Amino acid sequence: MNYPLIKLILLMAFVHLGMLPLHAAAQGSGLVETLPRIKPAVVGVGTHHPTRNPRVQLAGTGFVVGDGLTVATNAHVVVKELDTARNETLGVLVRRGSQIEVRAAERITSDSERDLALLRIQGDPLPALRLGDSDRAREGQTLYFTGYPLGAVLGLYPSTHRAGLAAIAPVFTPPGSAGRLTPRLIRRAEASFLIFQLDAIAYPGNSGSPLYDPDTGEVLGIINSVFVKGAKENALKDPSGITYAIPAKYLKALLDQTQRLP
């Protein structure tokens, strides 16, 4: 009796009946192979203050793109007002083996409507991630994101989380009644765009994390917010499991705009 053939037939039958996840083994091995290329490009974003304790405060996550000296993150992660009188500067944290290196950074451009920002860092180029075609993302697709969910509380060790692409929906949600419309909501409705809703648990420190395909490593989005139930502090003790990401095509457009600057 040909036992290997019988096992193969049974396996295909289970997949056909939905009893086994299709390509589960392939997806798992894809992430294992891809992750070592992702992590060196993921950095921390915050501020550096020479007389503060701690001197570095981590505000969120970023990742290297383009020429290796450009960091993508969320606009809300980048501190708007620095204490320049006390030499506070923007900083990007990079892990070098067991050491943490702080790179000076400056904001070169941002898109506040889509919560995106690009920073320029000093020093040698870092490994960069490739931006994929986010228009090819499909609902039901399994993606991953890597970042710092609790900032530096757990040390500068990036964590990776699985995210199901639950919906591709407009960023604008109409209020329950016309009386609740505000000028800001009206502007958002006029400039509405599609975002990714993810079936995933993320935390404030994950803001700016790359959302990528586990097999190719191509970035399809950037984590930008978490749906919070009730008060803001509930994001830690009672996470909703709903996270949002900005499609990578808007980040590509921002990069293209930057390259056209004189």
Secondary structure as the mmCIF struct_conf table of DSSP 4:
data_model
#
loop_
_struct_conf.conf_type_id
_struct_conf.id
_struct_conf.beg_label_comp_id
_struct_conf.beg_label_asym_id
_struct_conf.beg_label_seq_id
_struct_conf.end_label_comp_id
_struct_conf.end_label_asym_id
_struct_conf.end_label_seq_id
HELX_RH_AL_P HELX_RH_AL_P1 TYR A 3 HIS A 16
TURN_TY1_P TURN_TY1_P1 LEU A 17 GLY A 18
BEND BEND1 MET A 19 LEU A 20
TURN_TY1_P TURN_TY1_P2 LEU A 22 HIS A 23
HELX_RH_AL_P HELX_RH_AL_P2 ALA A 24 ILE A 38
HELX_RH_3T_P HELX_RH_3T_P1 LYS A 39 ALA A 41
STRN STRN1 VAL A 42 HIS A 48
TURN_TY1_P TURN_TY1_P3 PRO A 50 THR A 51
BEND BEND2 ARG A 52 ARG A 55
STRN STRN2 VAL A 56 VAL A 65
TURN_TY1_P TURN_TY1_P4 GLY A 66 LEU A 69
STRN STRN3 THR A 70 THR A 73
HELX_RH_3T_P HELX_RH_3T_P2 ALA A 75 VAL A 77
BEND BEND3 VAL A 78 VAL A 78
BEND BEND4 LYS A 80 GLU A 81
HELX_RH_3T_P HELX_RH_3T_P3 THR A 84 ARG A 86
TURN_TY1_P TURN_TY1_P5 ASN A 87 ASN A 87
STRN STRN4 THR A 89 ARG A 96
TURN_TY1_P TURN_TY1_P6 GLY A 97 SER A 98
STRN STRN5 GLN A 99 ASP A 111
TURN_TY1_P TURN_TY1_P7 SER A 112 ASP A 115
STRN STRN6 LEU A 116 ILE A 121
BEND BEND5 GLY A 123 ASP A 124
HELX_LH_PP_P HELX_LH_PP_P1 LEU A 129 ARG A 130
STRN STRN7 LEU A 131 LEU A 131
HELX_RH_3T_P HELX_RH_3T_P4 SER A 134 ARG A 136
TURN_TY1_P TURN_TY1_P8 GLU A 139 GLY A 140
STRN STRN8 THR A 142 GLY A 147
TURN_TY1_P TURN_TY1_P9 PRO A 149 LEU A 154
BEND BEND6 LEU A 156 LEU A 156
STRN STRN9 SER A 159 PRO A 170
BEND BEND7 VAL A 171 VAL A 171
BEND BEND8 GLY A 176 SER A 177
HELX_RH_3T_P HELX_RH_3T_P5 ALA A 178 ARG A 180
HELX_RH_AL_P HELX_RH_AL_P3 PRO A 183 GLU A 190
TURN_TY1_P TURN_TY1_P10 ALA A 191 ALA A 191
STRN STRN10 LEU A 194 ASP A 199
BEND BEND9 ALA A 200 ALA A 200
HELX_RH_3T_P HELX_RH_3T_P6 PRO A 204 ASN A 206
TURN_TY1_P TURN_TY1_P11 SER A 207 GLY A 208
STRN STRN11 PRO A 210 TYR A 212
TURN_TY1_P TURN_TY1_P12 PRO A 214 THR A 216
STRN STRN12 VAL A 219 VAL A 226
BEND BEND10 LYS A 229 ALA A 231
TURN_TY1_P TURN_TY1_P13 LYS A 232 GLU A 233
HELX_RH_AL_P HELX_RH_AL_P4 ASN A 234 LYS A 237
BEND BEND11 ASP A 238 ASP A 238
BEND BEND12 GLY A 241 GLY A 241
STRN STRN13 ILE A 242 PRO A 247
HELX_RH_AL_P HELX_RH_AL_P5 ALA A 248 ARG A 260
#
